[in-house]
Amino acid sequence: MRLSSDQLDEYRTRGYLAVRSVFTPDEVRELQSVTDQFVEQSRHVSDHTDAFDLEPGHSFDQPRLRRLKAPHRRHRAYDRALRNDTLLGLLRQLLGDGVRFQNTKLNMKSPEFGSPVEWHQDWAFYPHTNDDVLAVGIAIDDMMLENGCLMVVPGSHTGPVHDHHQDGHFVGAVNPAGLIDDAAPIELAAGDISIHHARLLHGSAPNTSTRPRRFLLFEYAAADAWPLVNFTDWTEFNSRLLCGSPVATPRLEPVPVRIPLPAHPRQGSIYEVQSALSHRAFG
Ligand SMILES: O=C(O)CCC(=O)C(=O)O
């Protein structure tokens, strides 16, 4: 599978792509059943853990697992997806021969509930020395408007990095007023993927349907894009290279940067940090 020149142009001008059937029906079935097992396990916890981020109202009888953290460390099916050859081929076309993964997460919206994710740019959380940085979302379920698919503002990746602070603290979301008039959904069938540029403004609404919405998110960067915050360990950094060689000479580009500090006293996942917001798009 290769991205066509039209798809490459679309990514450059609009800042995102939907690519169909990257994962086979068998691979999707495995991801669904492994994910079912984690939701089942989450019945036995009543507070956030290293692995689980829980929706308000989560209980043994009504498990509402909102996020499985670092899924590639929890099950080999997710790790295989992270390193999937077809996916890596597409990423090489967008990022070049050296590709490093960064963070992984599995965001879930339970039927008739699932929390929204307020509008933000990933770049505000992790600015780099250049912006060959993106996120891939693998649809484990069909993702439509009704069950809270990803919404994006086409072309916003070419603009500024917006202010994600409130009252002097980083809250991980923008005030959406005037920024989201052109928002568009990325609807995906299970097995399709979305790819969005790290500076693309995006968010997603609650799940109002009777179907779950499970979305496996992997962040990737070109090997010569170095993070400007949270860099700690050379060996760990290079252990995340999926192809290409370690680079000690980061490529510096004139990219807009805001540092996500000072941190908000309410720490945790994006849902926790965003819960401090006074201006919400999704309520
Ligand atoms: O799960 C979603 O719909 C979006 C998630 C997202 O943007 C994030 O976790 O940064």
The ligand as an ORCA input file, in Angstrom:
! r2SCAN-3c Opt
* xyz 0 1
  O     -10.058     10.152     21.130
  C     -10.245     11.133     20.431
  O     -11.293     11.324     19.813
  C      -9.203     12.206     20.263
  C      -8.067     12.006     21.173
  C      -7.031     13.059     21.160
  O      -7.042     13.970     20.390
  C      -5.958     12.942     22.147
  O      -6.014     12.047     23.017
  O      -5.013     13.763     22.064
*
